[in-house]
Amino acid sequence: MARNYRKEYDNYHGSSAQKKRRAGRNTARRAAERTGAVKKGDGKDIHHRDNNPNNNSSGNTVVRTASSNRSFKRTKSAKRA
């Protein structure tokens, strides 16, 4: 069965809550680009320490590699990748 991207957008990515979260992530990325911390195509992500993409304070954001930022602990005893 093929993946239905239209339905996925309508049900999840297109919701107002997800649009606001995406906008917060984009704002953090643009701020880091302005300071020179990241560049387009450098393979870096902006990590939100409290996992709230709308909290873009300088103490809450840090530059990480994409692979490191997109992995997470699966169990309590697991180590962060």
C-alpha positions, -999 to +999 in steps of 0.1 A: +000+000+000+014+034-010+017+062+015-010+088+012+008+121+017-022+142+011-041+125+039-010+128+062-008+165+056-045+170+062-046+150+094-013+161+110+011+185+092-017+208+082-032+213+116-028+248+132-008+234+161+018+217+139+020+248+117+029+269+148+055+243+159+071+243+124+071+281+123+090+280+157+116+257+143+120+278+112+124+309+134+152+293+155+170+282+123+169+317+108+182+332+140+211+308+140+218+316+104+219+353+112+245+347+140+266+325+117+262+294+138+248+274+109+248+277+071+224+263+045+233+227+036+258+222+065+239+192+079+233+209+113+200+212+132+188+235+159+181+214+190+155+227+216+166+214+250+131+215+264+116+200+232+094+231+228+100+245+193+083+278+203+108+285+231+137+300+211+156+316+239+194+314+235+196+291+266+172+266+251+187+262+216+219+246+206+234+235+172+238+198+167+244+174+139+212+163+122+218+126+131+223+135+167+192+158+169+169+134+152+176+104+175+162+100+210+164+077+239+142+047+235+144+036+271+153+052+305+187+035+306+196+041+269+223+066+261+218+095+237+232+089+203 
